[in-house]
Amino acid sequence: MATIPVEECGCITLIGVSPGEAAPLAKWLRDEFSPSPELIRFSSEGAMEIGDETHWGLPATGSQEEIEEDLRAHIAYIESL
């Protein structure tokens, strides 16, 4: 689902996907779509459920595997809270 919840800010929501499934889309957004890859942020359902409104920055460079590692690190951090 794609929305624009705040002017000049887009939001893409992925539902029912793993970090491995989300990483290719995140890499494509960063490398092929976004004019400012350093501005791509992400969060997770787990974070929202506990009220954590922090948005993690997607690495501005790096492989799909590195993006997947960051997504997994986010989930591990949230689960440790």
DSSP file (Angstrom, degrees, kcal/mol; ACC not computed):
  #  RESIDUE AA STRUCTURE BP1 BP2  ACC     N-H-->O    O-->H-N    N-H-->O    O-->H-N    TCO  KAPPA ALPHA  PHI   PSI    X-CA   Y-CA   Z-CA
    1    1 A M              0   0    0      0, 0.0    12,-3.1     0, 0.0     2,-0.4   0.000 360.0 360.0 360.0 133.9    0.0    0.0    0.0
    2    2 A A  E     +A   12   0A   0     10,-0.2     2,-0.3     2,-0.0    10,-0.2  -0.967 360.0 159.9-118.6 131.9    1.4    3.4   -0.9
    3    3 A T  E     -A   11   0A   0      8,-2.8     8,-2.9    -2,-0.4     3,-0.1  -0.891  39.6-134.6-139.6 169.2    0.2    6.6    0.7
    4    4 A I  E     +     0   0A   0     -2,-0.3     6,-0.2     6,-0.2     4,-0.1  -0.764  30.0 168.8-125.3  83.8    1.3   10.2    1.3
    5    5 A P  E    S+     0   0A   0      0, 0.0     2,-0.4     0, 0.0     5,-0.1   0.761  70.8  29.3 -71.2 -25.0    0.4   10.7    5.0
    6    6 A V  E >  S-A    9   0A   0      3,-1.0     3,-2.2    -3,-0.1    -3,-0.0  -0.993 104.0 -88.7-134.3 139.8    2.3   14.0    5.2
    7    7 A E  T 3  S+     0   0    0     -2,-0.4     3,-0.1     1,-0.3    -3,-0.0  -0.195 114.0   7.8 -50.5 133.3    2.9   16.5    2.4
    8    8 A E  T 3  S+     0   0    0      1,-0.1     2,-0.4    -4,-0.1    -1,-0.3   0.653 111.1 101.3  66.9  19.3    6.1   15.6    0.5
    9    9 A C  E <   -A    6   0A   0     -3,-2.2    -3,-1.0     2,-0.0     2,-0.2  -0.958  54.7-162.0-135.7 116.4    6.5   12.3    2.4
   10   10 A G  E     -     0   0A   0     -2,-0.4     2,-0.4    -6,-0.2    -6,-0.2  -0.609   1.0-158.6 -95.7 157.9    5.5    9.0    1.0
   11   11 A C  E     -A    3   0A   0     -8,-2.9    -8,-2.8    -2,-0.2     2,-0.5  -0.992   5.3-168.5-138.4 127.9    4.8    5.8    2.8
   12   12 A I  E     -A    2   0A   0     -2,-0.4     2,-0.5   -10,-0.2   -10,-0.2  -0.978  10.9-159.8-116.8 124.4    4.9    2.3    1.5
   13   13 A T        -     0   0    0    -12,-3.1     2,-0.5    -2,-0.5    -2,-0.0  -0.906   2.6-163.4-108.3 124.9    3.5   -0.4    3.7
   14   14 A L        -     0   0    0     -2,-0.5     2,-0.5     3,-0.1     3,-0.2  -0.916  10.5-158.9-105.0 131.8    4.5   -4.1    3.2
   15   15 A I        +     0   0    0     -2,-0.5    -2,-0.0     1,-0.2     0, 0.0  -0.934  65.3   0.6-117.2 131.4    2.2   -6.6    4.9
   16   16 A G  S    S+     0   0    0     -2,-0.5     2,-0.3     1,-0.2    -1,-0.2   0.837  93.2 131.3  69.1  35.5    3.2  -10.2    5.8
   17   17 A V        -     0   0    0     -3,-0.2    -1,-0.2     4,-0.0    -3,-0.1  -0.879  50.2-131.5-120.1 154.1    6.7  -10.1    4.5
   18   18 A S     >  -     0   0    0     -2,-0.3     4,-2.2     1,-0.1     3,-0.4  -0.478  35.5-102.3 -89.6 166.8   10.0  -11.2    6.0
   19   19 A P  H  > S+     0   0    0      0, 0.0     4,-2.2     0, 0.0    52,-0.1   0.884 125.1  55.3 -55.7 -37.6   13.2   -9.0    6.0
   20   20 A G  H  4 S+     0   0    0      1,-0.2    48,-0.1     2,-0.2    49,-0.0   0.828 110.6  44.3 -65.4 -31.4   14.4  -11.2    3.1
   21   21 A E  H  > S+     0   0    0     -3,-0.4     4,-0.5     1,-0.1    -1,-0.2   0.795 115.4  47.5 -81.5 -30.0   11.3  -10.4    1.1
   22   22 A A  H  X S+     0   0    0     -4,-2.2     4,-2.4     1,-0.2     3,-0.3   0.797  96.2  73.6 -79.8 -30.1   11.3   -6.7    1.9
   23   23 A A  H  X S+     0   0    0     -4,-2.2     4,-2.7     1,-0.2     5,-0.2   0.866  91.6  53.2 -57.8 -42.9   15.0   -6.1    1.1
   24   24 A P  H  > S+     0   0    0      0, 0.0     4,-2.3     0, 0.0    -1,-0.2   0.915 112.2  45.4 -61.6 -40.2   14.7   -6.3   -2.7
   25   25 A L  H  X S+     0   0    0     -4,-0.5     4,-2.9    -3,-0.3     5,-0.2   0.925 113.0  50.5 -66.6 -43.0   12.0   -3.6   -2.7
   26   26 A A  H  X S+     0   0    0     -4,-2.4     4,-2.4     1,-0.2    -1,-0.2   0.909 111.4  48.4 -61.0 -41.9   13.9   -1.4   -0.3
   27   27 A K  H  X S+     0   0    0     -4,-2.7     4,-3.2    -5,-0.2     5,-0.3   0.917 111.8  49.3 -64.9 -42.8   17.0   -1.7   -2.4
   28   28 A W  H  X>S+     0   0    0     -4,-2.3     4,-2.9    -5,-0.2     5,-1.1   0.935 111.3  49.3 -62.1 -46.1   15.1   -0.9   -5.6
   29   29 A L  I  X>S+     0   0    0     -4,-2.9     5,-3.3     3,-0.2     4,-0.8   0.930 116.9  42.4 -57.3 -45.6   13.5    2.2   -3.9
   30   30 A R  I  <5S+     0   0    0     -4,-2.4    -2,-0.2    -5,-0.2    -1,-0.2   0.930 124.8  32.2 -66.9 -47.2   16.8    3.4   -2.7
   31   31 A D  I  <5S+     0   0    0     -4,-3.2    -3,-0.2    -5,-0.2    -2,-0.2   0.791 133.3  20.1 -87.0 -29.4   18.8    2.7   -5.9
   32   32 A E  I  <5S+     0   0    0     -4,-2.9    -3,-0.2    -5,-0.3    -2,-0.1   0.647 128.0  29.7-117.0 -20.1   16.3    3.3   -8.7
   33   33 A F  I  <<S+     0   0    0     -5,-1.1    -3,-0.2    -4,-0.8    -4,-0.2   0.841  94.0  76.0-112.8 -50.0   13.5    5.4   -7.4
   34   34 A S      < -     0   0    0     -5,-3.3    -1,-0.1    -6,-0.2     6,-0.0  -0.499  54.7-156.6 -76.9 129.7   14.3    7.8   -4.7
   35   35 A P  S    S+     0   0    0      0, 0.0    -1,-0.1     0, 0.0    -5,-0.1   0.662  96.4  39.7 -74.4 -13.7   16.2   11.0   -5.6
   36   36 A S    >   +     0   0    0      1,-0.1     3,-2.4     2,-0.0     4,-0.2  -0.677  67.4 176.2-133.5  78.2   17.5   11.1   -2.0
   37   37 A P  G >  S+     0   0    0      0, 0.0     3,-1.4     0, 0.0    21,-0.2   0.757  76.8  67.0 -59.6 -24.7   18.3    7.6   -0.8
   38   38 A E  G 3  S+     0   0    0      1,-0.3    22,-0.1    22,-0.1    23,-0.0   0.620  94.3  60.9 -70.8  -9.6   19.6    8.8    2.5
   39   39 A L  G <  S+     0   0    0     -3,-2.4     2,-0.4    18,-0.1    -1,-0.3   0.456  74.2 113.1 -95.5  -1.1   16.1    9.9    3.4
   40   40 A I    <   +     0   0    0     -3,-1.4    18,-2.7    -4,-0.2     2,-0.3  -0.596  45.1 178.9 -75.9 126.8   14.5    6.4    3.2
   41   41 A R  E     -B   57   0B   0     -2,-0.4     2,-0.3    16,-0.2    16,-0.2  -0.831   8.4-167.1-123.9 160.0   13.4    5.3    6.6
   42   42 A F  E     +B   56   0B   0     14,-2.5    14,-2.6    -2,-0.3     2,-0.2  -0.977  10.6 171.6-146.0 161.4   11.7    2.1    7.9
   43   43 A S        -     0   0    0     -2,-0.3     2,-0.3    12,-0.2    12,-0.1  -0.762  23.3-123.8-146.7-166.5    9.9    0.7   10.9
   44   44 A S     >  -     0   0    0     -2,-0.2     4,-2.2     1,-0.1     5,-0.2  -0.957  24.8-110.0-146.6 163.4    8.0   -2.4   11.7
   45   45 A E  H  > S+     0   0    0     -2,-0.3     4,-2.6     1,-0.2     5,-0.2   0.894 118.6  56.6 -59.9 -40.6    4.6   -3.6   13.0
   46   46 A G  H  > S+     0   0    0      1,-0.2     4,-1.2     2,-0.2    -1,-0.2   0.896 106.7  48.8 -59.4 -40.9    6.3   -4.7   16.2
   47   47 A A  H  4>S+     0   0    0      1,-0.2     5,-2.5     2,-0.2     3,-0.4   0.925 111.9  48.2 -64.8 -44.6    7.7   -1.2   16.8
   48   48 A M  H ><5S+     0   0    0     -4,-2.2     3,-1.2     1,-0.2    -2,-0.2   0.885 105.8  58.8 -63.9 -37.6    4.3    0.4   16.2
   49   49 A E  H 3<5S+     0   0    0     -4,-2.6    -1,-0.2     1,-0.3    -2,-0.2   0.821 110.1  42.2 -62.7 -31.2    2.6   -2.1   18.5
   50   50 A I  T 3<5S-     0   0    0     -4,-1.2    -1,-0.3    -3,-0.4    -2,-0.2   0.370 120.3-107.3 -97.3   5.8    4.8   -1.1   21.5
   51   51 A G  T < 5 +     0   0    0     -3,-1.2     2,-0.8    -4,-0.3    -3,-0.2   0.612  66.8 149.9  83.6  12.2    4.5    2.7   20.6
   52   52 A D      < -     0   0    0     -5,-2.5    -1,-0.3    -6,-0.2    -2,-0.1  -0.715  20.2-180.0 -81.2 112.0    8.1    3.1   19.3
   53   53 A E        +     0   0    0     -2,-0.8     2,-0.1    -3,-0.1    -1,-0.1   0.262  35.8 127.9 -97.3  10.9    7.8    5.8   16.6
   54   54 A T        -     0   0    0     -7,-0.1     2,-0.5     1,-0.0    -2,-0.0  -0.449  47.7-151.3 -67.4 137.3   11.5    5.7   15.7
   55   55 A H        -     0   0    0     -2,-0.1     2,-0.2   -12,-0.1   -12,-0.2  -0.964  10.1-141.8-112.9 121.8   12.2    5.3   12.0
   56   56 A W  E     -B   42   0B   0    -14,-2.6   -14,-2.5    -2,-0.5     2,-0.4  -0.558  18.9-118.6 -80.8 142.9   15.5    3.6   11.2
   57   57 A G  E     -B   41   0B   0    -16,-0.2   -16,-0.2    -2,-0.2   -18,-0.1  -0.670  20.4-128.0 -83.1 133.1   17.5    4.9    8.2
   58   58 A L        -     0   0    0    -18,-2.7   -18,-0.2    -2,-0.4     9,-0.1  -0.587  41.5 -94.3 -71.8 139.1   18.1    2.5    5.4
   59   59 A P        -     0   0    0      0, 0.0    -1,-0.1     0, 0.0     8,-0.0  -0.326  27.8-137.3 -56.1 134.6   21.8    2.4    4.5
   60   60 A A  S    S+     0   0    0    -22,-0.1     2,-0.3    -3,-0.1   -22,-0.1   0.707  86.7  16.8 -69.4 -19.2   22.5    4.9    1.7
   61   61 A T  S    S+     0   0    0    -24,-0.1     2,-0.1   -23,-0.0   -30,-0.0  -0.897  85.6  85.5-140.7 171.0   24.7    2.3    0.0
   62   62 A G        -     0   0    0     -2,-0.3     2,-0.0     4,-0.0     0, 0.0  -0.420  66.8 -61.8 119.6 167.1   25.2   -1.5    0.3
   63   63 A S     >  -     0   0    0     -2,-0.1     4,-1.9     1,-0.1     5,-0.2  -0.199  46.5-103.8 -81.6 170.5   23.9   -4.7   -1.0
   64   64 A Q  H  > S+     0   0    0      1,-0.2     4,-2.5     2,-0.2     5,-0.1   0.871 123.4  55.7 -59.2 -38.3   20.5   -6.3   -0.7
   65   65 A E  H  > S+     0   0    0      1,-0.2     4,-2.2     2,-0.2    -1,-0.2   0.883 105.5  50.8 -64.6 -38.4   22.0   -8.6    2.0
   66   66 A E  H  > S+     0   0    0      2,-0.2     4,-1.9     1,-0.2    -1,-0.2   0.878 110.0  50.0 -67.6 -36.8   23.2   -5.6    4.0
   67   67 A I  H  X S+     0   0    0     -4,-1.9     4,-2.4     2,-0.2    -2,-0.2   0.935 109.5  51.2 -63.9 -45.4   19.7   -4.1    3.9
   68   68 A E  H  X S+     0   0    0     -4,-2.5     4,-2.6     1,-0.2    -2,-0.2   0.901 107.7  53.3 -58.4 -41.4   18.3   -7.4    5.0
   69   69 A E  H  X S+     0   0    0     -4,-2.2     4,-2.5     1,-0.2    -1,-0.2   0.906 109.0  48.9 -60.1 -42.2   20.7   -7.5    7.9
   70   70 A D  H  X S+     0   0    0     -4,-1.9     4,-2.2     2,-0.2    -2,-0.2   0.903 110.8  50.0 -65.1 -40.8   19.6   -4.0    9.0
   71   71 A L  H  X S+     0   0    0     -4,-2.4     4,-2.1     1,-0.2    -2,-0.2   0.920 112.6  47.2 -62.6 -43.1   16.0   -5.0    8.8
   72   72 A R  H  X S+     0   0    0     -4,-2.6     4,-2.7     2,-0.2    -2,-0.2   0.888 109.9  53.2 -65.4 -38.7   16.7   -8.1   10.9
   73   73 A A  H  X S+     0   0    0     -4,-2.5     4,-2.6     2,-0.2    -1,-0.2   0.897 107.6  52.1 -62.9 -39.8   18.7   -6.0   13.4
   74   74 A H  H  X S+     0   0    0     -4,-2.2     4,-2.6     2,-0.2    -2,-0.2   0.949 111.0  46.2 -59.2 -49.8   15.7   -3.7   13.7
   75   75 A I  H  X S+     0   0    0     -4,-2.1     4,-2.6     1,-0.2    -2,-0.2   0.913 112.3  50.5 -61.8 -43.6   13.4   -6.6   14.5
   76   76 A A  H  X S+     0   0    0     -4,-2.7     4,-1.2     2,-0.2    -1,-0.2   0.912 111.3  49.2 -61.0 -42.8   15.8   -8.1   17.0
   77   77 A Y  H >X S+     0   0    0     -4,-2.6     4,-0.6     2,-0.2     3,-0.5   0.942 112.0  47.3 -61.4 -48.3   16.1   -4.8   18.8
   78   78 A I  H >< S+     0   0    0     -4,-2.6     3,-1.2     1,-0.2    -2,-0.2   0.906 110.9  51.6 -62.1 -41.8   12.4   -4.3   19.0
   79   79 A E  H 3< S+     0   0    0     -4,-2.6    -1,-0.2     1,-0.2    -2,-0.2   0.741 104.4  58.8 -67.8 -21.3   11.9   -7.8   20.2
   80   80 A S  H <<        0   0    0     -4,-1.2    -1,-0.2    -3,-0.5    -2,-0.2   0.608 360.0 360.0 -83.0 -10.8   14.5   -7.2   23.0
   81   81 A L    <<        0   0    0     -3,-1.2    -1,-0.2    -4,-0.6    -2,-0.1   0.479 360.0 360.0 -76.1 360.0   12.6   -4.3   24.4
